């Protein structure tokens, strides 16, 4: 398995877990504003990861594998697959 396949597998598993996240028990809030803020956070949290650094931040991996020289790993926002891009390219 190469690094891109490895990262794609991790990303798919992590996004699947996030999309199925449901707090148990559902928290009780004192005000509607607290409830609204939590609901907005939950919607954002369930969004698929499009930044591989999230895998490090959530301790899915200790570090991302080094990309080939002059390249960087990016997540295609439409396919949610990891791809290589020129290191100088902006997303």
HTML snippet that shows the backbone in 3Dmol.js (N, CA, C, O; Angstrom):
<script src="https://3Dmol.org/build/3Dmol-min.js"></script>
<div id="view" style="width:600px;height:400px;position:relative"></div>
<script>
const pdb = `
ATOM      1  N   UNK A   1       0.859  -1.180   0.000  1.00  0.00           N
ATOM      2  CA  UNK A   1       0.000   0.000   0.000  1.00  0.00           C
ATOM      3  C   UNK A   1       0.900   1.235   0.000  1.00  0.00           C
ATOM      4  O   UNK A   1       1.778   1.366   0.852  1.00  0.00           O
ATOM      5  N   UNK A   2       0.684   2.129  -0.942  1.00  0.00           N
ATOM      6  CA  UNK A   2       1.496   3.349  -0.964  1.00  0.00           C
ATOM      7  C   UNK A   2       0.888   4.401  -0.027  1.00  0.00           C
ATOM      8  O   UNK A   2      -0.194   4.207   0.527  1.00  0.00           O
ATOM      9  N   UNK A   3       1.601   5.511   0.135  1.00  0.00           N
ATOM     10  CA  UNK A   3       1.167   6.544   1.086  1.00  0.00           C
ATOM     11  C   UNK A   3      -0.201   7.134   0.733  1.00  0.00           C
ATOM     12  O   UNK A   3      -1.003   7.396   1.630  1.00  0.00           O
ATOM     13  N   UNK A   4      -0.480   7.346  -0.549  1.00  0.00           N
ATOM     14  CA  UNK A   4      -1.773   7.916  -0.933  1.00  0.00           C
ATOM     15  C   UNK A   4      -2.902   6.937  -0.608  1.00  0.00           C
ATOM     16  O   UNK A   4      -3.946   7.352  -0.105  1.00  0.00           O
ATOM     17  N   UNK A   5      -2.711   5.656  -0.884  1.00  0.00           N
ATOM     18  CA  UNK A   5      -3.731   4.661  -0.540  1.00  0.00           C
ATOM     19  C   UNK A   5      -3.944   4.619   0.967  1.00  0.00           C
ATOM     20  O   UNK A   5      -5.079   4.547   1.439  1.00  0.00           O
ATOM     21  N   UNK A   6      -2.854   4.663   1.715  1.00  0.00           N
ATOM     22  CA  UNK A   6      -2.923   4.663   3.180  1.00  0.00           C
ATOM     23  C   UNK A   6      -3.712   5.871   3.693  1.00  0.00           C
ATOM     24  O   UNK A   6      -4.603   5.724   4.530  1.00  0.00           O
ATOM     25  N   UNK A   7      -3.384   7.059   3.189  1.00  0.00           N
ATOM     26  CA  UNK A   7      -4.091   8.269   3.618  1.00  0.00           C
ATOM     27  C   UNK A   7      -5.553   8.241   3.196  1.00  0.00           C
ATOM     28  O   UNK A   7      -6.418   8.679   3.955  1.00  0.00           O
ATOM     29  N   UNK A   8      -5.844   7.740   2.015  1.00  0.00           N
ATOM     30  CA  UNK A   8      -7.239   7.628   1.586  1.00  0.00           C
ATOM     31  C   UNK A   8      -8.026   6.704   2.500  1.00  0.00           C
ATOM     32  O   UNK A   8      -9.181   6.989   2.819  1.00  0.00           O
ATOM     33  N   UNK A   9      -7.426   5.612   2.922  1.00  0.00           N
ATOM     34  CA  UNK A   9      -8.105   4.672   3.829  1.00  0.00           C
ATOM     35  C   UNK A   9      -8.372   5.333   5.183  1.00  0.00           C
ATOM     36  O   UNK A   9      -9.477   5.238   5.716  1.00  0.00           O
ATOM     37  N   UNK A  10      -7.367   5.997   5.729  1.00  0.00           N
ATOM     38  CA  UNK A  10      -7.551   6.697   7.007  1.00  0.00           C
ATOM     39  C   UNK A  10      -8.621   7.770   6.902  1.00  0.00           C
ATOM     40  O   UNK A  10      -9.475   7.896   7.780  1.00  0.00           O
ATOM     41  N   UNK A  11      -8.571   8.545   5.822  1.00  0.00           N
ATOM     42  CA  UNK A  11      -9.529   9.629   5.629  1.00  0.00           C
ATOM     43  C   UNK A  11     -10.952   9.090   5.512  1.00  0.00           C
ATOM     44  O   UNK A  11     -11.877   9.644   6.106  1.00  0.00           O
ATOM     45  N   UNK A  12     -11.128   8.022   4.756  1.00  0.00           N
ATOM     46  CA  UNK A  12     -12.464   7.437   4.594  1.00  0.00           C
ATOM     47  C   UNK A  12     -13.010   6.924   5.925  1.00  0.00           C
ATOM     48  O   UNK A  12     -14.173   7.157   6.252  1.00  0.00           O
ATOM     49  N   UNK A  13     -12.176   6.230   6.685  1.00  0.00           N
ATOM     50  CA  UNK A  13     -12.625   5.711   7.984  1.00  0.00           C
ATOM     51  C   UNK A  13     -12.967   6.843   8.939  1.00  0.00           C
ATOM     52  O   UNK A  13     -13.984   6.790   9.630  1.00  0.00           O
ATOM     53  N   UNK A  14     -12.118   7.871   8.980  1.00  0.00           N
ATOM     54  CA  UNK A  14     -12.349   8.985   9.889  1.00  0.00           C
ATOM     55  C   UNK A  14     -13.618   9.744   9.516  1.00  0.00           C
ATOM     56  O   UNK A  14     -14.411  10.096  10.389  1.00  0.00           O
ATOM     57  N   UNK A  15     -13.815   9.998   8.220  1.00  0.00           N
ATOM     58  CA  UNK A  15     -15.022  10.708   7.789  1.00  0.00           C
ATOM     59  C   UNK A  15     -16.275   9.887   8.072  1.00  0.00           C
ATOM     60  O   UNK A  15     -17.311  10.454   8.420  1.00  0.00           O
ATOM     61  N   UNK A  16     -16.203   8.559   7.930  1.00  0.00           N
ATOM     62  CA  UNK A  16     -17.354   7.716   8.221  1.00  0.00           C
ATOM     63  C   UNK A  16     -17.707   7.794   9.710  1.00  0.00           C
ATOM     64  O   UNK A  16     -18.882   7.886  10.067  1.00  0.00           O
ATOM     65  N   UNK A  17     -16.705   7.756  10.563  1.00  0.00           N
ATOM     66  CA  UNK A  17     -16.962   7.859  12.005  1.00  0.00           C
ATOM     67  C   UNK A  17     -17.547   9.208  12.366  1.00  0.00           C
ATOM     68  O   UNK A  17     -18.462   9.291  13.185  1.00  0.00           O
ATOM     69  N   UNK A  18     -17.032  10.257  11.766  1.00  0.00           N
ATOM     70  CA  UNK A  18     -17.559  11.601  12.047  1.00  0.00           C
ATOM     71  C   UNK A  18     -19.002  11.723  11.611  1.00  0.00           C
ATOM     72  O   UNK A  18     -19.817  12.304  12.327  1.00  0.00           O
ATOM     73  N   UNK A  19     -19.335  11.183  10.444  1.00  0.00           N
ATOM     74  CA  UNK A  19     -20.701  11.331   9.939  1.00  0.00           C
ATOM     75  C   UNK A  19     -21.700  10.558  10.793  1.00  0.00           C
ATOM     76  O   UNK A  19     -22.886  10.887  10.813  1.00  0.00           O
ATOM     77  N   UNK A  20     -21.229   9.537  11.493  1.00  0.00           N
ATOM     78  CA  UNK A  20     -22.108   8.736  12.347  1.00  0.00           C
ATOM     79  C   UNK A  20     -22.086   9.181  13.802  1.00  0.00           C
ATOM     80  O   UNK A  20     -22.736   8.564  14.645  1.00  0.00           O
ATOM     81  N   UNK A  21     -21.341  10.252  14.111  1.00  0.00           N
ATOM     82  CA  UNK A  21     -21.204  10.709  15.489  1.00  0.00           C
ATOM     83  C   UNK A  21     -22.540  11.204  16.024  1.00  0.00           C
ATOM     84  O   UNK A  21     -23.219  12.014  15.394  1.00  0.00           O
ATOM     85  N   UNK A  22     -22.892  10.715  17.165  1.00  0.00           N
ATOM     86  CA  UNK A  22     -24.084  11.182  17.854  1.00  0.00           C
ATOM     87  C   UNK A  22     -23.811  11.101  19.349  1.00  0.00           C
ATOM     88  O   UNK A  22     -23.597  10.011  19.880  1.00  0.00           O
ATOM     89  N   UNK A  23     -23.815  12.239  20.034  1.00  0.00           N
ATOM     90  CA  UNK A  23     -23.510  12.210  21.463  1.00  0.00           C
ATOM     91  C   UNK A  23     -24.591  11.487  22.243  1.00  0.00           C
ATOM     92  O   UNK A  23     -25.784  11.702  22.027  1.00  0.00           O
ATOM     93  N   UNK A  24     -24.168  10.650  23.126  1.00  0.00           N
ATOM     94  CA  UNK A  24     -25.106   9.923  23.991  1.00  0.00           C
ATOM     95  C   UNK A  24     -24.709  10.146  25.433  1.00  0.00           C
ATOM     96  O   UNK A  24     -23.560   9.854  25.762  1.00  0.00           O
ATOM     97  N   UNK A  25     -25.522  10.616  26.288  1.00  0.00           N
ATOM     98  CA  UNK A  25     -26.829  11.181  25.964  1.00  0.00           C
ATOM     99  C   UNK A  25     -26.671  12.567  25.354  1.00  0.00           C
ATOM    100  O   UNK A  25     -25.637  13.217  25.508  1.00  0.00           O
ATOM    101  N   UNK A  26     -27.703  13.000  24.668  1.00  0.00           N
ATOM    102  CA  UNK A  26     -27.684  14.332  24.068  1.00  0.00           C
ATOM    103  C   UNK A  26     -27.648  15.366  25.185  1.00  0.00           C
ATOM    104  O   UNK A  26     -28.465  15.307  26.104  1.00  0.00           O
ATOM    105  N   UNK A  27     -26.719  16.309  25.122  1.00  0.00           N
ATOM    106  CA  UNK A  27     -26.596  17.272  26.229  1.00  0.00           C
ATOM    107  C   UNK A  27     -27.837  18.134  26.401  1.00  0.00           C
ATOM    108  O   UNK A  27     -28.547  18.433  25.441  1.00  0.00           O
ATOM    109  N   UNK A  28     -28.078  18.520  27.624  1.00  0.00           N
ATOM    110  CA  UNK A  28     -29.181  19.428  27.940  1.00  0.00           C
ATOM    111  C   UNK A  28     -28.596  20.828  28.118  1.00  0.00           C
ATOM    112  O   UNK A  28     -27.575  21.000  28.785  1.00  0.00           O
ATOM    113  N   UNK A  29     -29.239  21.815  27.527  1.00  0.00           N
ATOM    114  CA  UNK A  29     -28.736  23.180  27.587  1.00  0.00           C
ATOM    115  C   UNK A  29     -29.711  24.069  28.326  1.00  0.00           C
ATOM    116  O   UNK A  29     -30.916  23.818  28.348  1.00  0.00           O
ATOM    117  N   UNK A  30     -29.167  25.122  28.936  1.00  0.00           N
ATOM    118  CA  UNK A  30     -29.987  26.032  29.720  1.00  0.00           C
ATOM    119  C   UNK A  30     -30.702  27.060  28.854  1.00  0.00           C
ATOM    120  O   UNK A  30     -31.783  27.528  29.211  1.00  0.00           O
ATOM    121  N   UNK A  31     -30.104  27.414  27.715  1.00  0.00           N
ATOM    122  CA  UNK A  31     -30.710  28.452  26.871  1.00  0.00           C
ATOM    123  C   UNK A  31     -30.782  27.973  25.421  1.00  0.00           C
ATOM    124  O   UNK A  31     -30.011  27.107  25.011  1.00  0.00           O
ATOM    125  N   UNK A  32     -31.703  28.535  24.656  1.00  0.00           N
ATOM    126  CA  UNK A  32     -31.771  28.208  23.225  1.00  0.00           C
ATOM    127  C   UNK A  32     -30.494  28.580  22.477  1.00  0.00           C
ATOM    128  O   UNK A  32     -30.127  27.913  21.509  1.00  0.00           O
ATOM    129  N   UNK A  33     -29.804  29.654  22.922  1.00  0.00           N
ATOM    130  CA  UNK A  33     -28.561  30.049  22.256  1.00  0.00           C
ATOM    131  C   UNK A  33     -27.482  28.983  22.420  1.00  0.00           C
ATOM    132  O   UNK A  33     -26.730  28.708  21.485  1.00  0.00           O
ATOM    133  N   UNK A  34     -27.405  28.384  23.611  1.00  0.00           N
ATOM    134  CA  UNK A  34     -26.438  27.302  23.829  1.00  0.00           C
ATOM    135  C   UNK A  34     -26.776  26.116  22.928  1.00  0.00           C
ATOM    136  O   UNK A  34     -25.888  25.506  22.332  1.00  0.00           O
ATOM    137  N   UNK A  35     -28.048  25.799  22.835  1.00  0.00           N
ATOM    138  CA  UNK A  35     -28.494  24.688  21.985  1.00  0.00           C
ATOM    139  C   UNK A  35     -28.144  24.962  20.520  1.00  0.00           C
ATOM    140  O   UNK A  35     -27.641  24.085  19.818  1.00  0.00           O
ATOM    141  N   UNK A  36     -28.415  26.188  20.070  1.00  0.00           N
ATOM    142  CA  UNK A  36     -28.134  26.550  18.685  1.00  0.00           C
ATOM    143  C   UNK A  36     -26.636  26.468  18.394  1.00  0.00           C
ATOM    144  O   UNK A  36     -26.237  25.953  17.349  1.00  0.00           O
ATOM    145  N   UNK A  37     -25.812  26.965  19.297  1.00  0.00           N
ATOM    146  CA  UNK A  37     -24.365  26.926  19.107  1.00  0.00           C
ATOM    147  C   UNK A  37     -23.876  25.478  19.031  1.00  0.00           C
ATOM    148  O   UNK A  37     -23.032  25.143  18.199  1.00  0.00           O
ATOM    149  N   UNK A  38     -24.407  24.636  19.894  1.00  0.00           N
ATOM    150  CA  UNK A  38     -24.020  23.226  19.875  1.00  0.00           C
ATOM    151  C   UNK A  38     -24.459  22.553  18.575  1.00  0.00           C
ATOM    152  O   UNK A  38     -23.692  21.799  17.977  1.00  0.00           O
ATOM    153  N   UNK A  39     -25.671  22.819  18.142  1.00  0.00           N
ATOM    154  CA  UNK A  39     -26.177  22.235  16.894  1.00  0.00           C
ATOM    155  C   UNK A  39     -25.327  22.656  15.697  1.00  0.00           C
ATOM    156  O   UNK A  39     -25.046  21.850  14.809  1.00  0.00           O
ATOM    157  N   UNK A  40     -24.921  23.927  15.684  1.00  0.00           N
ATOM    158  CA  UNK A  40     -24.062  24.407  14.595  1.00  0.00           C
ATOM    159  C   UNK A  40     -22.701  23.716  14.643  1.00  0.00           C
ATOM    160  O   UNK A  40     -22.154  23.344  13.605  1.00  0.00           O
ATOM    161  N   UNK A  41     -22.155  23.543  15.852  1.00  0.00           N
ATOM    162  CA  UNK A  41     -20.879  22.843  15.987  1.00  0.00           C
ATOM    163  C   UNK A  41     -21.015  21.402  15.502  1.00  0.00           C
ATOM    164  O   UNK A  41     -20.138  20.902  14.798  1.00  0.00           O
ATOM    165  N   UNK A  42     -22.096  20.737  15.870  1.00  0.00           N
ATOM    166  CA  UNK A  42     -22.294  19.344  15.492  1.00  0.00           C
ATOM    167  C   UNK A  42     -22.387  19.197  13.973  1.00  0.00           C
ATOM    168  O   UNK A  42     -21.832  18.259  13.401  1.00  0.00           O
ATOM    169  N   UNK A  43     -23.085  20.120  13.327  1.00  0.00           N
ATOM    170  CA  UNK A  43     -23.172  20.087  11.860  1.00  0.00           C
ATOM    171  C   UNK A  43     -21.782  20.251  11.262  1.00  0.00           C
ATOM    172  O   UNK A  43     -21.413  19.520  10.343  1.00  0.00           O
ATOM    173  N   UNK A  44     -21.011  21.197  11.772  1.00  0.00           N
ATOM    174  CA  UNK A  44     -19.654  21.431  11.266  1.00  0.00           C
ATOM    175  C   UNK A  44     -18.782  20.204  11.530  1.00  0.00           C
ATOM    176  O   UNK A  44     -18.009  19.796  10.664  1.00  0.00           O
ATOM    177  N   UNK A  45     -18.902  19.614  12.724  1.00  0.00           N
ATOM    178  CA  UNK A  45     -18.081  18.455  13.071  1.00  0.00           C
ATOM    179  C   UNK A  45     -18.371  17.282  12.153  1.00  0.00           C
ATOM    180  O   UNK A  45     -17.469  16.505  11.842  1.00  0.00           O
ATOM    181  N   UNK A  46     -19.604  17.143  11.718  1.00  0.00           N
ATOM    182  CA  UNK A  46     -19.970  16.016  10.857  1.00  0.00           C
ATOM    183  C   UNK A  46     -19.546  16.217   9.406  1.00  0.00           C
ATOM    184  O   UNK A  46     -19.564  15.270   8.621  1.00  0.00           O
ATOM    185  N   UNK A  47     -19.163  17.442   9.043  1.00  0.00           N
ATOM    186  CA  UNK A  47     -18.683  17.684   7.683  1.00  0.00           C
ATOM    187  C   UNK A  47     -17.447  16.833   7.429  1.00  0.00           C
ATOM    188  O   UNK A  47     -16.646  16.622   8.340  1.00  0.00           O
ATOM    189  N   UNK A  48     -17.283  16.347   6.216  1.00  0.00           N
ATOM    190  CA  UNK A  48     -16.095  15.554   5.908  1.00  0.00           C
ATOM    191  C   UNK A  48     -14.812  16.371   6.054  1.00  0.00           C
ATOM    192  O   UNK A  48     -14.791  17.575   5.797  1.00  0.00           O
ATOM    193  N   UNK A  49     -13.772  15.708   6.459  1.00  0.00           N
ATOM    194  CA  UNK A  49     -12.466  16.342   6.581  1.00  0.00           C
ATOM    195  C   UNK A  49     -11.907  16.594   5.179  1.00  0.00           C
ATOM    196  O   UNK A  49     -11.881  15.695   4.338  1.00  0.00           O
ATOM    197  N   UNK A  50     -11.467  17.813   4.946  1.00  0.00           N
ATOM    198  CA  UNK A  50     -10.830  18.130   3.674  1.00  0.00           C
ATOM    199  C   UNK A  50      -9.401  18.625   3.891  1.00  0.00           C
ATOM    200  O   UNK A  50      -8.736  19.037   2.940  1.00  0.00           O
ATOM    201  N   UNK A  51      -8.931  18.586   5.127  1.00  0.00           N
ATOM    202  CA  UNK A  51      -7.565  18.991   5.463  1.00  0.00           C
ATOM    203  C   UNK A  51      -6.919  17.818   6.197  1.00  0.00           C
ATOM    204  O   UNK A  51      -7.366  17.436   7.278  1.00  0.00           O
ATOM    205  N   UNK A  52      -5.887  17.259   5.619  1.00  0.00           N
ATOM    206  CA  UNK A  52      -5.250  16.083   6.214  1.00  0.00           C
ATOM    207  C   UNK A  52      -4.662  16.357   7.593  1.00  0.00           C
ATOM    208  O   UNK A  52      -4.465  15.424   8.373  1.00  0.00           O
ATOM    209  N   UNK A  53      -4.382  17.601   7.904  1.00  0.00           N
ATOM    210  CA  UNK A  53      -3.855  17.925   9.236  1.00  0.00           C
ATOM    211  C   UNK A  53      -4.864  17.590  10.332  1.00  0.00           C
ATOM    212  O   UNK A  53      -4.486  17.422  11.491  1.00  0.00           O
ATOM    213  N   UNK A  54      -6.135  17.492   9.976  1.00  0.00           N
ATOM    214  CA  UNK A  54      -7.155  17.076  10.950  1.00  0.00           C
ATOM    215  C   UNK A  54      -6.868  15.657  11.460  1.00  0.00           C
ATOM    216  O   UNK A  54      -7.153  15.345  12.617  1.00  0.00           O
ATOM    217  N   UNK A  55      -6.310  14.805  10.606  1.00  0.00           N
ATOM    218  CA  UNK A  55      -5.985  13.437  11.031  1.00  0.00           C
ATOM    219  C   UNK A  55      -4.922  13.454  12.122  1.00  0.00           C
ATOM    220  O   UNK A  55      -4.943  12.620  13.027  1.00  0.00           O
ATOM    221  N   UNK A  56      -4.000  14.396  12.039  1.00  0.00           N
ATOM    222  CA  UNK A  56      -2.968  14.544  13.070  1.00  0.00           C
ATOM    223  C   UNK A  56      -3.587  15.182  14.311  1.00  0.00           C
ATOM    224  O   UNK A  56      -3.349  14.740  15.435  1.00  0.00           O
ATOM    225  N   UNK A  57      -4.380  16.220  14.092  1.00  0.00           N
ATOM    226  CA  UNK A  57      -4.999  16.938  15.215  1.00  0.00           C
ATOM    227  C   UNK A  57      -5.862  16.016  16.081  1.00  0.00           C
ATOM    228  O   UNK A  57      -5.863  16.131  17.306  1.00  0.00           O
ATOM    229  N   UNK A  58      -6.588  15.112  15.444  1.00  0.00           N
ATOM    230  CA  UNK A  58      -7.443  14.190  16.187  1.00  0.00           C
ATOM    231  C   UNK A  58      -6.735  12.884  16.525  1.00  0.00           C
ATOM    232  O   UNK A  58      -7.365  11.912  16.943  1.00  0.00           O
ATOM    233  N   UNK A  59      -5.405  12.877  16.336  1.00  0.00           N
ATOM    234  CA  UNK A  59      -4.562  11.749  16.741  1.00  0.00           C
ATOM    235  C   UNK A  59      -4.907  10.437  16.037  1.00  0.00           C
ATOM    236  O   UNK A  59      -4.767   9.358  16.612  1.00  0.00           O
ATOM    237  N   UNK A  60      -5.357  10.543  14.787  1.00  0.00           N
ATOM    238  CA  UNK A  60      -5.569   9.359  13.965  1.00  0.00           C
ATOM    239  C   UNK A  60      -4.207   8.822  13.551  1.00  0.00           C
ATOM    240  O   UNK A  60      -3.993   7.611  13.502  1.00  0.00           O
ATOM    241  N   UNK A  61      -3.289   9.734  13.253  1.00  0.00           N
ATOM    242  CA  UNK A  61      -1.896   9.397  12.966  1.00  0.00           C
ATOM    243  C   UNK A  61      -1.013  10.393  13.718  1.00  0.00           C
ATOM    244  O   UNK A  61      -1.433  11.513  14.010  1.00  0.00           O
ATOM    245  N   UNK A  62       0.216   9.969  14.027  1.00  0.00           N
ATOM    246  CA  UNK A  62       1.140  10.880  14.715  1.00  0.00           C
ATOM    247  C   UNK A  62       1.632  11.973  13.784  1.00  0.00           C
ATOM    248  O   UNK A  62       1.800  13.124  14.188  1.00  0.00           O
ATOM    249  N   UNK A  63       1.861  11.597  12.535  1.00  0.00           N
ATOM    250  CA  UNK A  63       2.336  12.549  11.535  1.00  0.00           C
ATOM    251  C   UNK A  63       1.954  12.031  10.153  1.00  0.00           C
ATOM    252  O   UNK A  63       1.784  10.828   9.950  1.00  0.00           O
ATOM    253  N   UNK A  64       1.825  12.943   9.224  1.00  0.00           N
ATOM    254  CA  UNK A  64       1.556  12.548   7.850  1.00  0.00           C
ATOM    255  C   UNK A  64       2.855  12.067   7.207  1.00  0.00           C
ATOM    256  O   UNK A  64       3.924  12.596   7.512  1.00  0.00           O
ATOM    257  N   UNK A  65       2.780  11.082   6.332  1.00  0.00           N
ATOM    258  CA  UNK A  65       3.996  10.671   5.631  1.00  0.00           C
ATOM    259  C   UNK A  65       4.508  11.823   4.761  1.00  0.00           C
ATOM    260  O   UNK A  65       3.732  12.644   4.272  1.00  0.00           O
ATOM    261  N   UNK A  66       5.811  11.862   4.583  1.00  0.00           N
ATOM    262  CA  UNK A  66       6.397  12.917   3.758  1.00  0.00           C
ATOM    263  C   UNK A  66       6.023  12.697   2.293  1.00  0.00           C
ATOM    264  O   UNK A  66       6.174  11.592   1.772  1.00  0.00           O
ATOM    265  N   UNK A  67       5.540  13.742   1.634  1.00  0.00           N
ATOM    266  CA  UNK A  67       5.237  13.598   0.201  1.00  0.00           C
ATOM    267  C   UNK A  67       6.534  13.585  -0.604  1.00  0.00           C
ATOM    268  O   UNK A  67       7.588  13.959  -0.089  1.00  0.00           O
ATOM    269  N   UNK A  68       6.462  13.161  -1.844  1.00  0.00           N
ATOM    270  CA  UNK A  68       7.646  13.224  -2.697  1.00  0.00           C
ATOM    271  C   UNK A  68       8.148  14.666  -2.823  1.00  0.00           C
ATOM    272  O   UNK A  68       7.379  15.610  -2.643  1.00  0.00           O
ATOM    273  N   UNK A  69       9.418  14.832  -3.126  1.00  0.00           N
ATOM    274  CA  UNK A  69      10.020  16.163  -3.247  1.00  0.00           C
ATOM    275  C   UNK A  69       9.228  17.020  -4.237  1.00  0.00           C
ATOM    276  O   UNK A  69       8.877  16.576  -5.330  1.00  0.00           O
ATOM    277  N   UNK A  70       8.956  18.264  -3.821  1.00  0.00           N
ATOM    278  CA  UNK A  70       8.250  19.209  -4.687  1.00  0.00           C
ATOM    279  C   UNK A  70       6.753  19.000  -4.753  1.00  0.00           C
ATOM    280  O   UNK A  70       6.066  19.681  -5.515  1.00  0.00           O
ATOM    281  N   UNK A  71       6.233  18.068  -3.967  1.00  0.00           N
ATOM    282  CA  UNK A  71       4.796  17.766  -3.973  1.00  0.00           C
ATOM    283  C   UNK A  71       4.214  17.964  -2.582  1.00  0.00           C
ATOM    284  O   UNK A  71       4.945  18.079  -1.599  1.00  0.00           O
ATOM    285  N   UNK A  72       2.895  18.002  -2.515  1.00  0.00           N
ATOM    286  CA  UNK A  72       2.178  18.026  -1.234  1.00  0.00           C
ATOM    287  C   UNK A  72       0.905  17.212  -1.397  1.00  0.00           C
ATOM    288  O   UNK A  72       0.386  17.051  -2.501  1.00  0.00           O
ATOM    289  N   UNK A  73       0.416  16.705  -0.279  1.00  0.00           N
ATOM    290  CA  UNK A  73      -0.846  15.974  -0.288  1.00  0.00           C
ATOM    291  C   UNK A  73      -1.989  16.972  -0.159  1.00  0.00           C
ATOM    292  O   UNK A  73      -1.930  17.897   0.651  1.00  0.00           O
ATOM    293  N   UNK A  74      -3.027  16.776  -0.964  1.00  0.00           N
ATOM    294  CA  UNK A  74      -4.236  17.586  -0.871  1.00  0.00           C
ATOM    295  C   UNK A  74      -5.434  16.649  -0.942  1.00  0.00           C
ATOM    296  O   UNK A  74      -5.342  15.542  -1.473  1.00  0.00           O
ATOM    297  N   UNK A  75      -6.554  17.105  -0.402  1.00  0.00           N
ATOM    298  CA  UNK A  75      -7.792  16.342  -0.480  1.00  0.00           C
ATOM    299  C   UNK A  75      -8.664  16.991  -1.540  1.00  0.00           C
ATOM    300  O   UNK A  75      -8.983  18.177  -1.458  1.00  0.00           O
ATOM    301  N   UNK A  76      -9.047  16.203  -2.535  1.00  0.00           N
ATOM    302  CA  UNK A  76      -9.965  16.676  -3.560  1.00  0.00           C
ATOM    303  C   UNK A  76     -11.319  16.851  -2.885  1.00  0.00           C
ATOM    304  O   UNK A  76     -11.903  15.874  -2.418  1.00  0.00           O
ATOM    305  N   UNK A  77     -11.823  18.067  -2.826  1.00  0.00           N
ATOM    306  CA  UNK A  77     -13.061  18.369  -2.101  1.00  0.00           C
ATOM    307  C   UNK A  77     -14.291  17.693  -2.707  1.00  0.00           C
ATOM    308  O   UNK A  77     -15.287  17.492  -2.012  1.00  0.00           O
ATOM    309  N   UNK A  78     -14.235  17.340  -3.987  1.00  0.00           N
ATOM    310  CA  UNK A  78     -15.391  16.697  -4.614  1.00  0.00           C
ATOM    311  C   UNK A  78     -15.388  15.186  -4.394  1.00  0.00           C
ATOM    312  O   UNK A  78     -16.433  14.585  -4.142  1.00  0.00           O
ATOM    313  N   UNK A  79     -14.210  14.580  -4.492  1.00  0.00           N
ATOM    314  CA  UNK A  79     -14.134  13.116  -4.362  1.00  0.00           C
ATOM    315  C   UNK A  79     -13.741  12.678  -2.964  1.00  0.00           C
ATOM    316  O   UNK A  79     -13.901  11.510  -2.612  1.00  0.00           O
ATOM    317  N   UNK A  80     -13.222  13.616  -2.154  1.00  0.00           N
ATOM    318  CA  UNK A  80     -12.687  13.328  -0.820  1.00  0.00           C
ATOM    319  C   UNK A  80     -11.565  12.287  -0.882  1.00  0.00           C
ATOM    320  O   UNK A  80     -11.421  11.461   0.019  1.00  0.00           O
ATOM    321  N   UNK A  81     -10.790  12.339  -1.939  1.00  0.00           N
ATOM    322  CA  UNK A  81      -9.639  11.455  -2.110  1.00  0.00           C
ATOM    323  C   UNK A  81      -8.362  12.273  -2.022  1.00  0.00           C
ATOM    324  O   UNK A  81      -8.327  13.438  -2.419  1.00  0.00           O
ATOM    325  N   UNK A  82      -7.317  11.651  -1.497  1.00  0.00           N
ATOM    326  CA  UNK A  82      -6.019  12.300  -1.389  1.00  0.00           C
ATOM    327  C   UNK A  82      -5.319  12.241  -2.741  1.00  0.00           C
ATOM    328  O   UNK A  82      -5.310  11.213  -3.419  1.00  0.00           O
ATOM    329  N   UNK A  83      -4.735  13.374  -3.109  1.00  0.00           N
ATOM    330  CA  UNK A  83      -4.008  13.469  -4.366  1.00  0.00           C
ATOM    331  C   UNK A  83      -2.698  14.197  -4.120  1.00  0.00           C
ATOM    332  O   UNK A  83      -2.524  14.836  -3.082  1.00  0.00           O
ATOM    333  N   UNK A  84      -1.782  14.104  -5.063  1.00  0.00           N
ATOM    334  CA  UNK A  84      -0.549  14.875  -4.999  1.00  0.00           C
ATOM    335  C   UNK A  84      -0.711  16.123  -5.843  1.00  0.00           C
ATOM    336  O   UNK A  84      -1.290  16.082  -6.929  1.00  0.00           O
ATOM    337  N   UNK A  85      -0.195  17.232  -5.337  1.00  0.00           N
ATOM    338  CA  UNK A  85      -0.207  18.488  -6.076  1.00  0.00           C
ATOM    339  C   UNK A  85       1.178  19.114  -5.957  1.00  0.00           C
ATOM    340  O   UNK A  85       1.951  18.762  -5.066  1.00  0.00           O
ATOM    341  N   UNK A  86       1.484  20.036  -6.850  1.00  0.00           N
ATOM    342  CA  UNK A  86       2.749  20.761  -6.739  1.00  0.00           C
ATOM    343  C   UNK A  86       2.768  21.506  -5.422  1.00  0.00           C
ATOM    344  O   UNK A  86       1.766  22.099  -5.021  1.00  0.00           O
ATOM    345  N   UNK A  87       3.897  21.478  -4.753  1.00  0.00           N
ATOM    346  CA  UNK A  87       4.019  22.123  -3.448  1.00  0.00           C
ATOM    347  C   UNK A  87       3.799  23.630  -3.533  1.00  0.00           C
ATOM    348  O   UNK A  87       3.427  24.258  -2.541  1.00  0.00           O
ATOM    349  N   UNK A  88       4.022  24.206  -4.691  1.00  0.00           N
ATOM    350  CA  UNK A  88       3.851  25.656  -4.853  1.00  0.00           C
ATOM    351  C   UNK A  88       2.414  26.032  -5.187  1.00  0.00           C
ATOM    352  O   UNK A  88       2.057  27.208  -5.133  1.00  0.00           O
ATOM    353  N   UNK A  89       1.583  25.049  -5.533  1.00  0.00           N
ATOM    354  CA  UNK A  89       0.190  25.334  -5.891  1.00  0.00           C
ATOM    355  C   UNK A  89      -0.610  25.709  -4.650  1.00  0.00           C
ATOM    356  O   UNK A  89      -0.391  25.165  -3.567  1.00  0.00           O
ATOM    357  N   UNK A  90      -1.530  26.635  -4.820  1.00  0.00           N
ATOM    358  CA  UNK A  90      -2.416  27.005  -3.714  1.00  0.00           C
ATOM    359  C   UNK A  90      -3.740  26.305  -3.902  1.00  0.00           C
ATOM    360  O   UNK A  90      -4.176  26.087  -5.033  1.00  0.00           O
ATOM    361  N   UNK A  91      -4.392  25.944  -2.793  1.00  0.00           N
ATOM    362  CA  UNK A  91      -5.658  25.204  -2.917  1.00  0.00           C
ATOM    363  C   UNK A  91      -6.769  26.008  -3.524  1.00  0.00           C
ATOM    364  O   UNK A  91      -7.881  25.504  -3.683  1.00  0.00           O
TER     365      UNK A  91
END
`;
const viewer = $3Dmol.createViewer("view");
viewer.addModel(pdb, "pdb");
viewer.setStyle({}, {cartoon: {color: "spectrum"}});
viewer.zoomTo();
viewer.render();
</script>
